[in-house]
Amino acid sequence: MTTKQMEYCIELARTRNFSRAAENLFVSQPTFSYQIRLLEEEVGFAIFERSGKGAALTPAGEQFVTALTAIRQDIQRAVEQGQNFGQRYRDSITVAMMVRQALHFLPEAMETFGRTHPQVQIVPQFRYEGSVEAFLRGEANMVLALAEQVRHVPGVDVHPLYDSRIYLITRRDDPLARQDRVGEGDLRGRTLMVGGGSPPALRAVQNRLLAAGIAHFNSPDHDTTLTNVAAGRGVCLAPGFLNDHSGQFAWIPYDCAERFSCVLCTHREDQRPAVRDFVALLQALYRSAVAFPL
């Protein structure tokens, strides 16, 4: 399968008309139809059902075109990154993390690093799940992780970055938002949003509250939880590193001993000076931000 055949297939799926699709791609209809037929022969199933009205996707074709569209987007991103890299850079460092806000000082670090290492590109890579696994597969040069995730992983250098505490998230008009700190007693009569993907330290605090009789409501992920909080359906606990500091919600320190130790991991075999310099820069930024809520 060629990239041209991919384009032909996606365009035909969009227009459902051979003549219009061929015209849009500036190719003759016989050539266009021939390429679609070659593609179907290669994959071994009918992608389109032909009729006098045009072309409709078969059930298998619908799944196939959905996958092709995603592949095309990945190819386009790869080409764009390659073009950017080829024009300005000689080396790159890919930094994987679950969410943008988990490395609050990343933009500042990238800007500062760019002045001292103008030919090294820093490439953020966001994976809500599986960032550590992607790093271990060699798909990233560096990853932000919890210390517990990489404690016994061989071939990895672990660089401490910051500790993050647990916060209660409420609407800004919630009476609890006026407090400097909250504890178990403040949650009596409230509904606690509880998600299945919480890290162990957070689950331990949640379980203590549930055992104490605090009402709860199951929420599948953090974004859904925040939507429920915004709708007044309850409050939730979350690590400070998820705070985007947008001011939309109140983040109140929760009175507990649990903390999250956030670390940067690099491959032990990757001893490039630029990698060491970027780790040291991020560590210095977090050390200097002593008053920054984490």
C-alpha positions, 0 to 999 in steps of 0.5 A, a space after each residue: 500500500 502506498 501513501 497515494 493509495 491511502 489518500 485516494 481511499 480516504 478521499 473516496 470515503 469522504 466524497 463517496 463518489 469516484 469522479 469527485 474524488 479523482 477530480 479533487 486529487 487531480 487524477 483521471 478517474 480510470 487511474 483513481 479507480 485502478 488504484 482503489 482496486 489494487 488496494 482492495 486486492 492487496 488487503 483482501 477485502 472490499 473497502 467500498 460497495 459500488 453502485 450507480 449512486 457512487 461508493 459506500 463503505 463496507 463495514 470492514 471498510 469503515 474500520 479500515 478507513 478510520 485506521 488509515 486516517 489515524 496513520 495518515 495523521 501520524 505520517 504528517 506529524 512525522 514529516 512536519 517534525 522531520 522538516 523542523 528538525 532538518 532545518 534547525 537542529 542536529 539532535 533531539 531529546 524527547 520528554 514523555 509525560 502523562 499530562 502537560 501540567 505535570 512538568 509546569 516549568 517545561 516551557 521555561 526550561 525549553 526556552 532557557 535550554 534553547 539559548 545554551 543549546 540552540 541545535 538541540 530540539 526538545 520534543 514533548 510527548 504526552 501520553 495519559 497512559 503508558 508514558 513509562 512503557 513508551 520510554 522503556 521501549 525506547 520511544 522517548 529519551 526521558 520520562 516524568 514518572 512517580 518514583 514507585 513506577 521505576 524503583 526496580 527498573 534496570 538500565 534507568 537513571 533516576 533523577 529526583 525532581 519534586 515532591 507533590 502533595 494531595 489537594 482537595 479540588 472544589 469549585 471556587 464558590 465552595 465554602 471549603 475554598 476559603 480554608 487554608 487546609 482541609 481534613 477528613 472532618 471537612 468532608 462530612 456530608 460531602 460527596 467525594 469523586 473517586 476515580 479508578 486510575 488513582 496512584 497508590 498514595 491517593 487510593 490509600 487516602 480515598 480508602 480511609 475516607 470511604 472507610 470513615 463513611 464519606 459518601 462517594 461517586 465513581 468517576 472514570 477519569 480525571 477530566 470527568 471528575 473535574 466536570 462533575 466538580 464544576 457541575 456541583 456534584 461533589 469534590 475530589 482529591 488529586 495530586 498537586 502535579 495535575 493542577 494547571 494553575 488556571 484558577 478555574 478550581 480551588 486547590 486546598 491542601 489536604 491534611 495527610 502524610 502521603 506525597 508523590 515523589 516525581 522523578 525524571 528518568 533517562 536511559 543509562 546508556 544515553 550519556 549525551 551532555 545535552 540530556 544531562 544538562 536538560 535534567 540539571 536545568 529542570 532540577 534547578 528550576 524546581 529547587 528555586 521554586 520553593 513557594 510554588 504549590 506542588 
